[in-house]
Amino acid sequence: MIQSATLLFIGGTEVVFILFIVVLVFGADKIPDIARGLGKGMRALKDATNDIKHEVTKSAQENNIVDTDLTKNIEKEINEVKDEIEDFSGSIKRKM
């Protein structure tokens, strides 16, 4: 398994430099507003993706296209991988 992870192949020094440039360009008082806007945008994107997923699944089930047992097994595997990634990333977040 991966022992260390990098964020887009950017080291700590580069992240600090980028944050410094962001503070210079936007100012410290606007950064919370920018972060809040990005968070709302990401949430809206996630909600839209979930709505599309539910519509496609509903349509497929109505037309008997999808084998629900197969999709449940795939969903179970995806959730297991997701949990493993969250466990791994949680240990990275605690070390930072």
PDB file as gemmi writes it, atoms N, CA and C in Angstrom:
CRYST1    1.000    1.000    1.000  90.00  90.00  90.00 P 1                      
ATOM      1  N   MET A   1       0.844  -1.176   0.000  1.00  0.00           N  
ATOM      2  CA  MET A   1       0.000   0.000   0.000  1.00  0.00           C  
ATOM      3  C   MET A   1       0.888   1.238   0.000  1.00  0.00           C  
ATOM      4  N   ILE A   2       0.359   2.341  -0.401  1.00  0.00           N  
ATOM      5  CA  ILE A   2       1.125   3.579  -0.482  1.00  0.00           C  
ATOM      6  C   ILE A   2       1.494   4.034   0.928  1.00  0.00           C  
ATOM      7  N   GLN A   3       2.764   4.328   1.118  1.00  0.00           N  
ATOM      8  CA  GLN A   3       3.223   4.741   2.439  1.00  0.00           C  
ATOM      9  C   GLN A   3       3.056   6.243   2.668  1.00  0.00           C  
ATOM     10  N   SER A   4       3.248   7.038   1.640  1.00  0.00           N  
ATOM     11  CA  SER A   4       3.054   8.473   1.784  1.00  0.00           C  
ATOM     12  C   SER A   4       2.317   8.988   0.562  1.00  0.00           C  
ATOM     13  N   ALA A   5       1.549  10.015   0.769  1.00  0.00           N  
ATOM     14  CA  ALA A   5       0.768  10.581  -0.324  1.00  0.00           C  
ATOM     15  C   ALA A   5       1.120  12.046  -0.478  1.00  0.00           C  
ATOM     16  N   THR A   6       1.089  12.503  -1.694  1.00  0.00           N  
ATOM     17  CA  THR A   6       1.306  13.907  -1.956  1.00  0.00           C  
ATOM     18  C   THR A   6       0.069  14.471  -2.623  1.00  0.00           C  
ATOM     19  N   LEU A   7      -0.212  15.702  -2.348  1.00  0.00           N  
ATOM     20  CA  LEU A   7      -1.367  16.369  -2.916  1.00  0.00           C  
ATOM     21  C   LEU A   7      -0.983  16.924  -4.276  1.00  0.00           C  
ATOM     22  N   LEU A   8      -1.374  16.229  -5.317  1.00  0.00           N  
ATOM     23  CA  LEU A   8      -1.092  16.641  -6.686  1.00  0.00           C  
ATOM     24  C   LEU A   8       0.406  16.832  -6.916  1.00  0.00           C  
ATOM     25  N   PHE A   9       1.209  16.022  -6.277  1.00  0.00           N  
ATOM     26  CA  PHE A   9       2.657  16.067  -6.396  1.00  0.00           C  
ATOM     27  C   PHE A   9       3.230  17.420  -5.983  1.00  0.00           C  
ATOM     28  N   ILE A  10       2.581  18.054  -5.007  1.00  0.00           N  
ATOM     29  CA  ILE A  10       3.042  19.337  -4.495  1.00  0.00           C  
ATOM     30  C   ILE A  10       3.521  19.129  -3.069  1.00  0.00           C  
ATOM     31  N   GLY A  11       4.705  19.622  -2.772  1.00  0.00           N  
ATOM     32  CA  GLY A  11       5.260  19.491  -1.434  1.00  0.00           C  
ATOM     33  C   GLY A  11       4.749  20.583  -0.504  1.00  0.00           C  
ATOM     34  N   GLY A  12       5.168  20.504   0.742  1.00  0.00           N  
ATOM     35  CA  GLY A  12       4.734  21.464   1.753  1.00  0.00           C  
ATOM     36  C   GLY A  12       5.163  22.883   1.460  1.00  0.00           C  
ATOM     37  N   THR A  13       6.372  23.045   0.962  1.00  0.00           N  
ATOM     38  CA  THR A  13       6.880  24.381   0.644  1.00  0.00           C  
ATOM     39  C   THR A  13       6.050  25.031  -0.451  1.00  0.00           C  
ATOM     40  N   GLU A  14       5.690  24.248  -1.466  1.00  0.00           N  
ATOM     41  CA  GLU A  14       4.892  24.787  -2.563  1.00  0.00           C  
ATOM     42  C   GLU A  14       3.502  25.190  -2.093  1.00  0.00           C  
ATOM     43  N   VAL A  15       2.917  24.390  -1.194  1.00  0.00           N  
ATOM     44  CA  VAL A  15       1.590  24.709  -0.667  1.00  0.00           C  
ATOM     45  C   VAL A  15       1.646  26.025   0.107  1.00  0.00           C  
ATOM     46  N   VAL A  16       2.657  26.198   0.930  1.00  0.00           N  
ATOM     47  CA  VAL A  16       2.806  27.441   1.698  1.00  0.00           C  
ATOM     48  C   VAL A  16       2.977  28.621   0.753  1.00  0.00           C  
ATOM     49  N   PHE A  17       3.763  28.449  -0.284  1.00  0.00           N  
ATOM     50  CA  PHE A  17       3.977  29.523  -1.257  1.00  0.00           C  
ATOM     51  C   PHE A  17       2.671  29.877  -1.975  1.00  0.00           C  
ATOM     52  N   ILE A  18       1.911  28.867  -2.367  1.00  0.00           N  
ATOM     53  CA  ILE A  18       0.632  29.116  -3.050  1.00  0.00           C  
ATOM     54  C   ILE A  18      -0.333  29.838  -2.113  1.00  0.00           C  
ATOM     55  N   LEU A  19      -0.392  29.418  -0.852  1.00  0.00           N  
ATOM     56  CA  LEU A  19      -1.262  30.092   0.109  1.00  0.00           C  
ATOM     57  C   LEU A  19      -0.836  31.549   0.316  1.00  0.00           C  
ATOM     58  N   PHE A  20       0.466  31.784   0.338  1.00  0.00           N  
ATOM     59  CA  PHE A  20       0.987  33.147   0.467  1.00  0.00           C  
ATOM     60  C   PHE A  20       0.540  34.008  -0.709  1.00  0.00           C  
ATOM     61  N   ILE A  21       0.632  33.474  -1.913  1.00  0.00           N  
ATOM     62  CA  ILE A  21       0.211  34.206  -3.113  1.00  0.00           C  
ATOM     63  C   ILE A  21      -1.302  34.472  -3.069  1.00  0.00           C  
ATOM     64  N   VAL A  22      -2.078  33.493  -2.633  1.00  0.00           N  
ATOM     65  CA  VAL A  22      -3.532  33.667  -2.527  1.00  0.00           C  
ATOM     66  C   VAL A  22      -3.861  34.785  -1.551  1.00  0.00           C  
ATOM     67  N   VAL A  23      -3.171  34.826  -0.419  1.00  0.00           N  
ATOM     68  CA  VAL A  23      -3.406  35.885   0.567  1.00  0.00           C  
ATOM     69  C   VAL A  23      -3.044  37.237  -0.023  1.00  0.00           C  
ATOM     70  N   LEU A  24      -1.950  37.301  -0.775  1.00  0.00           N  
ATOM     71  CA  LEU A  24      -1.560  38.569  -1.392  1.00  0.00           C  
ATOM     72  C   LEU A  24      -2.567  39.015  -2.443  1.00  0.00           C  
ATOM     73  N   VAL A  25      -3.062  38.107  -3.236  1.00  0.00           N  
ATOM     74  CA  VAL A  25      -3.966  38.470  -4.326  1.00  0.00           C  
ATOM     75  C   VAL A  25      -5.350  38.836  -3.806  1.00  0.00           C  
ATOM     76  N   PHE A  26      -5.913  38.017  -2.948  1.00  0.00           N  
ATOM     77  CA  PHE A  26      -7.296  38.222  -2.511  1.00  0.00           C  
ATOM     78  C   PHE A  26      -7.419  38.953  -1.180  1.00  0.00           C  
ATOM     79  N   GLY A  27      -6.416  38.912  -0.371  1.00  0.00           N  
ATOM     80  CA  GLY A  27      -6.504  39.523   0.947  1.00  0.00           C  
ATOM     81  C   GLY A  27      -7.053  38.536   1.967  1.00  0.00           C  
ATOM     82  N   ALA A  28      -6.604  38.675   3.186  1.00  0.00           N  
ATOM     83  CA  ALA A  28      -6.972  37.729   4.235  1.00  0.00           C  
ATOM     84  C   ALA A  28      -8.459  37.783   4.565  1.00  0.00           C  
ATOM     85  N   ASP A  29      -9.099  38.923   4.385  1.00  0.00           N  
ATOM     86  CA  ASP A  29     -10.510  39.033   4.745  1.00  0.00           C  
ATOM     87  C   ASP A  29     -11.436  38.358   3.734  1.00  0.00           C  
ATOM     88  N   LYS A  30     -10.982  38.132   2.504  1.00  0.00           N  
ATOM     89  CA  LYS A  30     -11.840  37.505   1.487  1.00  0.00           C  
ATOM     90  C   LYS A  30     -11.665  35.999   1.387  1.00  0.00           C  
ATOM     91  N   ILE A  31     -10.648  35.442   1.984  1.00  0.00           N  
ATOM     92  CA  ILE A  31     -10.386  34.003   1.881  1.00  0.00           C  
ATOM     93  C   ILE A  31     -11.528  33.161   2.461  1.00  0.00           C  
ATOM     94  N   PRO A  32     -12.095  33.509   3.636  1.00  0.00           N  
ATOM     95  CA  PRO A  32     -13.232  32.703   4.124  1.00  0.00           C  
ATOM     96  C   PRO A  32     -14.429  32.716   3.171  1.00  0.00           C  
ATOM     97  N   ASP A  33     -14.683  33.875   2.547  1.00  0.00           N  
ATOM     98  CA  ASP A  33     -15.787  33.946   1.583  1.00  0.00           C  
ATOM     99  C   ASP A  33     -15.514  33.074   0.366  1.00  0.00           C  
ATOM    100  N   ILE A  34     -14.283  33.078  -0.101  1.00  0.00           N  
ATOM    101  CA  ILE A  34     -13.906  32.247  -1.249  1.00  0.00           C  
ATOM    102  C   ILE A  34     -14.044  30.774  -0.887  1.00  0.00           C  
ATOM    103  N   ALA A  35     -13.557  30.390   0.293  1.00  0.00           N  
ATOM    104  CA  ALA A  35     -13.652  28.992   0.728  1.00  0.00           C  
ATOM    105  C   ALA A  35     -15.115  28.577   0.882  1.00  0.00           C  
ATOM    106  N   ARG A  36     -15.931  29.453   1.421  1.00  0.00           N  
ATOM    107  CA  ARG A  36     -17.357  29.155   1.594  1.00  0.00           C  
ATOM    108  C   ARG A  36     -18.020  28.959   0.228  1.00  0.00           C  
ATOM    109  N   GLY A  37     -17.697  29.829  -0.722  1.00  0.00           N  
ATOM    110  CA  GLY A  37     -18.249  29.696  -2.071  1.00  0.00           C  
ATOM    111  C   GLY A  37     -17.817  28.407  -2.743  1.00  0.00           C  
ATOM    112  N   LEU A  38     -16.542  28.037  -2.570  1.00  0.00           N  
ATOM    113  CA  LEU A  38     -16.070  26.772  -3.133  1.00  0.00           C  
ATOM    114  C   LEU A  38     -16.781  25.590  -2.495  1.00  0.00           C  
ATOM    115  N   GLY A  39     -16.984  25.653  -1.195  1.00  0.00           N  
ATOM    116  CA  GLY A  39     -17.692  24.579  -0.501  1.00  0.00           C  
ATOM    117  C   GLY A  39     -19.127  24.440  -0.987  1.00  0.00           C  
ATOM    118  N   LYS A  40     -19.806  25.568  -1.164  1.00  0.00           N  
ATOM    119  CA  LYS A  40     -21.181  25.523  -1.665  1.00  0.00           C  
ATOM    120  C   LYS A  40     -21.217  24.977  -3.085  1.00  0.00           C  
ATOM    121  N   GLY A  41     -20.256  25.378  -3.891  1.00  0.00           N  
ATOM    122  CA  GLY A  41     -20.196  24.884  -5.268  1.00  0.00           C  
ATOM    123  C   GLY A  41     -19.952  23.386  -5.324  1.00  0.00           C  
ATOM    124  N   MET A  42     -19.052  22.905  -4.489  1.00  0.00           N  
ATOM    125  CA  MET A  42     -18.774  21.464  -4.447  1.00  0.00           C  
ATOM    126  C   MET A  42     -20.000  20.699  -3.954  1.00  0.00           C  
ATOM    127  N   ARG A  43     -20.705  21.257  -2.985  1.00  0.00           N  
ATOM    128  CA  ARG A  43     -21.909  20.602  -2.476  1.00  0.00           C  
ATOM    129  C   ARG A  43     -22.998  20.546  -3.551  1.00  0.00           C  
ATOM    130  N   ALA A  44     -23.151  21.646  -4.290  1.00  0.00           N  
ATOM    131  CA  ALA A  44     -24.144  21.669  -5.366  1.00  0.00           C  
ATOM    132  C   ALA A  44     -23.790  20.648  -6.449  1.00  0.00           C  
ATOM    133  N   LEU A  45     -22.516  20.532  -6.766  1.00  0.00           N  
ATOM    134  CA  LEU A  45     -22.079  19.552  -7.753  1.00  0.00           C  
ATOM    135  C   LEU A  45     -22.349  18.127  -7.271  1.00  0.00           C  
ATOM    136  N   LYS A  46     -22.077  17.870  -5.999  1.00  0.00           N  
ATOM    137  CA  LYS A  46     -22.327  16.544  -5.435  1.00  0.00           C  
ATOM    138  C   LYS A  46     -23.823  16.227  -5.442  1.00  0.00           C  
ATOM    139  N   ASP A  47     -24.652  17.205  -5.075  1.00  0.00           N  
ATOM    140  CA  ASP A  47     -26.103  16.996  -5.080  1.00  0.00           C  
ATOM    141  C   ASP A  47     -26.614  16.723  -6.489  1.00  0.00           C  
ATOM    142  N   ALA A  48     -26.111  17.477  -7.462  1.00  0.00           N  
ATOM    143  CA  ALA A  48     -26.529  17.276  -8.853  1.00  0.00           C  
ATOM    144  C   ALA A  48     -26.116  15.886  -9.339  1.00  0.00           C  
ATOM    145  N   THR A  49     -24.916  15.462  -8.976  1.00  0.00           N  
ATOM    146  CA  THR A  49     -24.443  14.136  -9.366  1.00  0.00           C  
ATOM    147  C   THR A  49     -25.315  13.051  -8.750  1.00  0.00           C  
ATOM    148  N   ASN A  50     -25.653  13.212  -7.485  1.00  0.00           N  
ATOM    149  CA  ASN A  50     -26.519  12.229  -6.820  1.00  0.00           C  
ATOM    150  C   ASN A  50     -27.913  12.201  -7.454  1.00  0.00           C  
ATOM    151  N   ASP A  51     -28.454  13.373  -7.815  1.00  0.00           N  
ATOM    152  CA  ASP A  51     -29.768  13.416  -8.465  1.00  0.00           C  
ATOM    153  C   ASP A  51     -29.741  12.672  -9.798  1.00  0.00           C  
ATOM    154  N   ILE A  52     -28.703  12.904 -10.580  1.00  0.00           N  
ATOM    155  CA  ILE A  52     -28.580  12.218 -11.869  1.00  0.00           C  
ATOM    156  C   ILE A  52     -28.453  10.718 -11.660  1.00  0.00           C  
ATOM    157  N   LYS A  53     -27.660  10.326 -10.675  1.00  0.00           N  
ATOM    158  CA  LYS A  53     -27.474   8.898 -10.382  1.00  0.00           C  
ATOM    159  C   LYS A  53     -28.796   8.249  -9.995  1.00  0.00           C  
ATOM    160  N   HIS A  54     -29.569   8.926  -9.148  1.00  0.00           N  
ATOM    161  CA  HIS A  54     -30.852   8.370  -8.720  1.00  0.00           C  
ATOM    162  C   HIS A  54     -31.833   8.276  -9.889  1.00  0.00           C  
ATOM    163  N   GLU A  55     -31.835   9.272 -10.764  1.00  0.00           N  
ATOM    164  CA  GLU A  55     -32.731   9.245 -11.922  1.00  0.00           C  
ATOM    165  C   GLU A  55     -32.375   8.105 -12.869  1.00  0.00           C  
ATOM    166  N   VAL A  56     -31.088   7.918 -13.121  1.00  0.00           N  
ATOM    167  CA  VAL A  56     -30.657   6.841 -14.007  1.00  0.00           C  
ATOM    168  C   VAL A  56     -30.997   5.484 -13.398  1.00  0.00           C  
ATOM    169  N   THR A  57     -30.748   5.330 -12.115  1.00  0.00           N  
ATOM    170  CA  THR A  57     -31.052   4.070 -11.432  1.00  0.00           C  
ATOM    171  C   THR A  57     -32.558   3.799 -11.439  1.00  0.00           C  
ATOM    172  N   LYS A  58     -33.348   4.823 -11.161  1.00  0.00           N  
ATOM    173  CA  LYS A  58     -34.801   4.672 -11.149  1.00  0.00           C  
ATOM    174  C   LYS A  58     -35.318   4.280 -12.531  1.00  0.00           C  
ATOM    175  N   SER A  59     -34.807   4.934 -13.553  1.00  0.00           N  
ATOM    176  CA  SER A  59     -35.224   4.629 -14.924  1.00  0.00           C  
ATOM    177  C   SER A  59     -34.830   3.211 -15.317  1.00  0.00           C  
ATOM    178  N   ALA A  60     -33.629   2.808 -14.942  1.00  0.00           N  
ATOM    179  CA  ALA A  60     -33.161   1.465 -15.275  1.00  0.00           C  
ATOM    180  C   ALA A  60     -33.985   0.403 -14.552  1.00  0.00           C  
ATOM    181  N   GLN A  61     -34.344   0.658 -13.315  1.00  0.00           N  
ATOM    182  CA  GLN A  61     -35.150  -0.312 -12.569  1.00  0.00           C  
ATOM    183  C   GLN A  61     -36.567  -0.395 -13.127  1.00  0.00           C  
ATOM    184  N   GLU A  62     -37.118   0.722 -13.555  1.00  0.00           N  
ATOM    185  CA  GLU A  62     -38.457   0.711 -14.139  1.00  0.00           C  
ATOM    186  C   GLU A  62     -38.485  -0.102 -15.435  1.00  0.00           C  
ATOM    187  N   ASN A  63     -37.393  -0.057 -16.179  1.00  0.00           N  
ATOM    188  CA  ASN A  63     -37.321  -0.766 -17.453  1.00  0.00           C  
ATOM    189  C   ASN A  63     -36.661  -2.136 -17.329  1.00  0.00           C  
ATOM    190  N   ASN A  64     -36.398  -2.562 -16.101  1.00  0.00           N  
ATOM    191  CA  ASN A  64     -35.772  -3.860 -15.814  1.00  0.00           C  
ATOM    192  C   ASN A  64     -34.454  -4.046 -16.569  1.00  0.00           C  
ATOM    193  N   ILE A  65     -33.667  -2.998 -16.621  1.00  0.00           N  
ATOM    194  CA  ILE A  65     -32.378  -3.053 -17.314  1.00  0.00           C  
ATOM    195  C   ILE A  65     -31.261  -3.471 -16.372  1.00  0.00           C  
ATOM    196  N   VAL A  66     -31.363  -3.072 -15.130  1.00  0.00           N  
ATOM    197  CA  VAL A  66     -30.277  -3.264 -14.179  1.00  0.00           C  
ATOM    198  C   VAL A  66     -30.541  -4.487 -13.313  1.00  0.00           C  
ATOM    199  N   ASP A  67     -29.512  -5.292 -13.145  1.00  0.00           N  
ATOM    200  CA  ASP A  67     -29.568  -6.411 -12.207  1.00  0.00           C  
ATOM    201  C   ASP A  67     -29.223  -5.845 -10.834  1.00  0.00           C  
ATOM    202  N   THR A  68     -30.205  -5.718  -9.963  1.00  0.00           N  
ATOM    203  CA  THR A  68     -29.991  -5.045  -8.685  1.00  0.00           C  
ATOM    204  C   THR A  68     -29.022  -5.791  -7.786  1.00  0.00           C  
ATOM    205  N   ASP A  69     -28.965  -7.126  -7.887  1.00  0.00           N  
ATOM    206  CA  ASP A  69     -28.012  -7.872  -7.068  1.00  0.00           C  
ATOM    207  C   ASP A  69     -26.579  -7.533  -7.464  1.00  0.00           C  
ATOM    208  N   LEU A  70     -26.343  -7.436  -8.747  1.00  0.00           N  
ATOM    209  CA  LEU A  70     -25.006  -7.091  -9.233  1.00  0.00           C  
ATOM    210  C   LEU A  70     -24.620  -5.685  -8.793  1.00  0.00           C  
ATOM    211  N   THR A  71     -25.545  -4.744  -8.930  1.00  0.00           N  
ATOM    212  CA  THR A  71     -25.229  -3.374  -8.530  1.00  0.00           C  
ATOM    213  C   THR A  71     -25.022  -3.263  -7.027  1.00  0.00           C  
ATOM    214  N   LYS A  72     -25.744  -4.046  -6.242  1.00  0.00           N  
ATOM    215  CA  LYS A  72     -25.536  -4.015  -4.787  1.00  0.00           C  
ATOM    216  C   LYS A  72     -24.155  -4.548  -4.429  1.00  0.00           C  
ATOM    217  N   ASN A  73     -23.716  -5.605  -5.127  1.00  0.00           N  
ATOM    218  CA  ASN A  73     -22.377  -6.136  -4.876  1.00  0.00           C  
ATOM    219  C   ASN A  73     -21.306  -5.123  -5.255  1.00  0.00           C  
ATOM    220  N   ILE A  74     -21.483  -4.462  -6.384  1.00  0.00           N  
ATOM    221  CA  ILE A  74     -20.520  -3.443  -6.810  1.00  0.00           C  
ATOM    222  C   ILE A  74     -20.515  -2.285  -5.833  1.00  0.00           C  
ATOM    223  N   GLU A  75     -21.690  -1.864  -5.405  1.00  0.00           N  
ATOM    224  CA  GLU A  75     -21.779  -0.770  -4.447  1.00  0.00           C  
ATOM    225  C   GLU A  75     -21.106  -1.138  -3.129  1.00  0.00           C  
ATOM    226  N   LYS A  76     -21.258  -2.397  -2.701  1.00  0.00           N  
ATOM    227  CA  LYS A  76     -20.612  -2.867  -1.470  1.00  0.00           C  
ATOM    228  C   LYS A  76     -19.095  -2.800  -1.609  1.00  0.00           C  
ATOM    229  N   GLU A  77     -18.568  -3.247  -2.749  1.00  0.00           N  
ATOM    230  CA  GLU A  77     -17.124  -3.204  -2.983  1.00  0.00           C  
ATOM    231  C   GLU A  77     -16.619  -1.763  -3.010  1.00  0.00           C  
ATOM    232  N   ILE A  78     -17.363  -0.885  -3.665  1.00  0.00           N  
ATOM    233  CA  ILE A  78     -16.969   0.523  -3.732  1.00  0.00           C  
ATOM    234  C   ILE A  78     -16.942   1.137  -2.336  1.00  0.00           C  
ATOM    235  N   ASN A  79     -17.934   0.829  -1.526  1.00  0.00           N  
ATOM    236  CA  ASN A  79     -17.967   1.365  -0.162  1.00  0.00           C  
ATOM    237  C   ASN A  79     -16.811   0.842   0.678  1.00  0.00           C  
ATOM    238  N   GLU A  80     -16.432  -0.427   0.482  1.00  0.00           N  
ATOM    239  CA  GLU A  80     -15.286  -0.974   1.215  1.00  0.00           C  
ATOM    240  C   GLU A  80     -14.002  -0.256   0.826  1.00  0.00           C  
ATOM    241  N   VAL A  81     -13.806  -0.028  -0.468  1.00  0.00           N  
ATOM    242  CA  VAL A  81     -12.612   0.689  -0.932  1.00  0.00           C  
ATOM    243  C   VAL A  81     -12.637   2.121  -0.406  1.00  0.00           C  
ATOM    244  N   LYS A  82     -13.798   2.739  -0.437  1.00  0.00           N  
ATOM    245  CA  LYS A  82     -13.940   4.104   0.073  1.00  0.00           C  
ATOM    246  C   LYS A  82     -13.566   4.176   1.551  1.00  0.00           C  
ATOM    247  N   ASP A  83     -14.022   3.202   2.341  1.00  0.00           N  
ATOM    248  CA  ASP A  83     -13.687   3.174   3.765  1.00  0.00           C  
ATOM    249  C   ASP A  83     -12.185   2.997   3.978  1.00  0.00           C  
ATOM    250  N   GLU A  84     -11.560   2.141   3.169  1.00  0.00           N  
ATOM    251  CA  GLU A  84     -10.119   1.946   3.286  1.00  0.00           C  
ATOM    252  C   GLU A  84      -9.366   3.232   2.948  1.00  0.00           C  
ATOM    253  N   ILE A  85      -9.812   3.938   1.931  1.00  0.00           N  
ATOM    254  CA  ILE A  85      -9.166   5.199   1.549  1.00  0.00           C  
ATOM    255  C   ILE A  85      -9.354   6.233   2.641  1.00  0.00           C  
ATOM    256  N   GLU A  86     -10.560   6.305   3.226  1.00  0.00           N  
ATOM    257  CA  GLU A  86     -10.802   7.262   4.303  1.00  0.00           C  
ATOM    258  C   GLU A  86      -9.950   6.933   5.525  1.00  0.00           C  
ATOM    259  N   ASP A  87      -9.778   5.648   5.834  1.00  0.00           N  
ATOM    260  CA  ASP A  87      -8.914   5.264   6.951  1.00  0.00           C  
ATOM    261  C   ASP A  87      -7.482   5.696   6.677  1.00  0.00           C  
ATOM    262  N   PHE A  88      -7.023   5.475   5.449  1.00  0.00           N  
ATOM    263  CA  PHE A  88      -5.654   5.843   5.087  1.00  0.00           C  
ATOM    264  C   PHE A  88      -5.485   7.356   5.092  1.00  0.00           C  
ATOM    265  N   SER A  89      -6.427   8.082   4.512  1.00  0.00           N  
ATOM    266  CA  SER A  89      -6.293   9.536   4.457  1.00  0.00           C  
ATOM    267  C   SER A  89      -6.462  10.153   5.837  1.00  0.00           C  
ATOM    268  N   GLY A  90      -7.230   9.514   6.705  1.00  0.00           N  
ATOM    269  CA  GLY A  90      -7.386  10.019   8.071  1.00  0.00           C  
ATOM    270  C   GLY A  90      -6.079   9.997   8.818  1.00  0.00           C  
ATOM    271  N   SER A  91      -5.270   8.927   8.605  1.00  0.00           N  
ATOM    272  CA  SER A  91      -3.974   8.866   9.269  1.00  0.00           C  
ATOM    273  C   SER A  91      -3.032   9.914   8.707  1.00  0.00           C  
ATOM    274  N   ILE A  92      -3.172  10.248   7.439  1.00  0.00           N  
ATOM    275  CA  ILE A  92      -2.337  11.289   6.832  1.00  0.00           C  
ATOM    276  C   ILE A  92      -2.741  12.641   7.391  1.00  0.00           C  
ATOM    277  N   LYS A  93      -4.044  12.892   7.518  1.00  0.00           N  
ATOM    278  CA  LYS A  93      -4.519  14.180   8.021  1.00  0.00           C  
ATOM    279  C   LYS A  93      -4.061  14.383   9.456  1.00  0.00           C  
ATOM    280  N   ARG A  94      -4.031  13.326  10.248  1.00  0.00           N  
ATOM    281  CA  ARG A  94      -3.599  13.465  11.641  1.00  0.00           C  
ATOM    282  C   ARG A  94      -2.115  13.789  11.731  1.00  0.00           C  
ATOM    283  N   LYS A  95      -1.322  13.336  10.771  1.00  0.00           N  
ATOM    284  CA  LYS A  95       0.116  13.583  10.812  1.00  0.00           C  
ATOM    285  C   LYS A  95       0.465  14.980  10.355  1.00  0.00           C  
ATOM    286  N   MET A  96      -0.418  15.622   9.599  1.00  0.00           N  
ATOM    287  CA  MET A  96      -0.114  16.952   9.065  1.00  0.00           C  
ATOM    288  C   MET A  96      -0.299  18.012  10.085  1.00  0.00           C  
TER     289      MET A  96                                                      
END                                                                             
